[in-house]
Amino acid sequence: MTTPKIIALRKGPLLEKNATALAAIFGALSDPVRLRLFDLVRRAGAAGVCSCDLTEPLDRSQPTISHHLKVLREAGLVESRRDGTWIWYSATPEVFAVVTNYLSSVS
């Protein structure tokens, strides 16, 4: 499952397609563990963070971390790349920019 692509946000009412995409993003972030996980990935910057380094700060098992990362990836918030046996995660800048723009555009 992939999140519908968000088209350009405009000043008028939120389009249904954009509302669906934003709801998937906010839904993924609505879990406290995923929100903390996303924060760790976001703070790692463009270099990303190895999934192996995420279990200790969150005090969760590797399968639990993998499940939450999958939800964040399906929502488009993180992207992954394999390096040997490990998977590295980084925040998806485009989606993060759209969410930031949406939240800061309240007038």
Residue pairs with C-beta under 8 A, 6 or more apart in sequence:
1 74
2 74
2 76
3 21
3 24
3 25
3 74
3 75
3 76
4 17
4 20
4 21
4 24
5 21
6 17
6 18
6 21
6 22
6 95
6 98
7 15
7 17
7 18
9 18
9 98
9 101
9 102
9 105
14 22
21 76
22 99
22 102
24 74
24 75
24 76
25 75
25 76
25 77
25 95
25 99
27 75
28 34
28 38
28 71
28 72
28 74
28 75
28 77
29 35
29 38
29 75
29 77
31 68
31 71
33 58
33 60
33 64
33 68
34 68
34 71
34 72
36 57
36 58
37 54
37 58
37 65
37 68
37 69
37 72
38 72
38 77
38 78
38 91
40 49
40 54
40 57
40 58
41 48
41 49
41 54
41 72
41 78
41 89
41 90
41 91
42 91
42 96
44 89
44 90
44 91
45 90
46 90
47 88
47 90
48 81
48 88
48 89
48 90
49 88
49 89
49 90
50 83
50 86
50 87
50 88
51 62
51 65
51 66
51 69
51 86
51 87
51 88
51 89
52 62
52 86
54 65
54 69
54 89
55 61
55 62
55 65
58 65
60 68
69 78
69 80
69 89
72 78
73 79
73 80
73 89
75 95
76 92
76 95
77 91
77 92
77 95
77 96
78 89
78 90
78 91
78 92
79 89
79 90
79 91
79 92
80 87
80 88
80 89
81 87
81 88
81 90
82 88
